Amino acid sequence: MNMEFIISNASVILVVVAVICTLISVITEFTKEIGILNKIPTALQVLALSIIICTIAFFAYISYARIAFVWYYLVAVIFAAFLVAIICCKGWDYLIDIWKRFYRTKG
């Protein structure tokens, strides 16, 4: 995968991230009061769900697309899972504010 692929498919990537965030939020909302899950912080549950769901989605995609697995793809997926967890817990605006804080345009 290269940057050209990512840029040309940015809208698809954003839709996939939005669907995963919605799925994680719905699962968390329905399960956070069940059994042992009500004893752990909700943010920790969101992070665990994010890592699990993103990893499953990644392996499903590379299996479907017949892409060879390389170890650093998994590292990138776990990093992306942290971003998904931030979006689920704090919202898109929080992530955009972080981006603006560190990547200001010159002008």
N, C-alpha and C positions, 0 to 999 in steps of 0.2 A: 504494500500500500504506500502511496506517495501523497504529497500535498495536493497535487492536481486532482486526484480522486476524491479527496476529502472536500475540497472546495467545490467541485462540480456536484457533489451529493450532499451539500450542507443542509438543504431543506429536508431531505430524507433522514439525515442524522438527527436533526432537531425534532422531527416527528417521532422517531424511535425513542429518543430521550424523554419526550413528553409522555409517551405511552407507558414507558417503564416507570416514570415518576408517578403517574396516575395509579398504576397497578400497585406500587409500593404504598402509596398513601391509603388506598382502599383497604389493602390487606392489613396495614397497621391499625387503621381505624376500627376494623372489626375484631382484631385479635389482641389489642393492647390491654383489655380487661380480663383476659382469660388466664386462669391458673398462674403459673410462674411468670408469665409475661407482664403481669401487673406489678411485679416486684423490681423489674429492671427499668431503667430510664427509657422513655420513648425514643430518644435520639439513638441510643444503642440498638434498639430493635430495628429502627430504620436503617442504620448502617449495616447491620447483619443481613437484613432482607435485601438491601441494595447490592451487597457483594454477592449474595447467593443468586439473585435474579439476573444480575448483569453477567455473571459467569455462565449461567445456564443459557442465556440468550446468545452469548458469544460462541459457546460450543455448538449450539444449534445452527448458528449462521455459518461457521466455518465448515460444519458438516454438510450443510445444504449447498454452499458455494464451492465445495471441494477444495478448500484452501488448506495447505499444509500448516500444521500447528508449529509455532515457534515460541519458545519460552517467554520472550519479551512481549508478545501479544497479551499474555495473561497478566503481566505486570501493568501494561497499559489499561487493561480492562479493570483491574483493581483500583488503579488511580481514577479512572472514569467513574467507578462505583462510588468513590468518595465524593466526587462532584455531584452525582445524582443524589446522594444522601443529603448534601448541603442544600440542593434545590428542593428536596422533599421537606426538609426541616425548616428552612428559612425563606424559601421562595426564590424566584428568578431575579427579583429586584436586588436581593442581597448579593447574588453572584455577579450581577452587572455592576453594582457599586464597587465590589472588589476589583473587577476588571478595570473600571474607570480610574480607580485609585492608583493602580500600578502601571497602566498603559494610557497615559495622557497623550493626546495629539498635540503636535507642535503648531502653534498658530497665534 
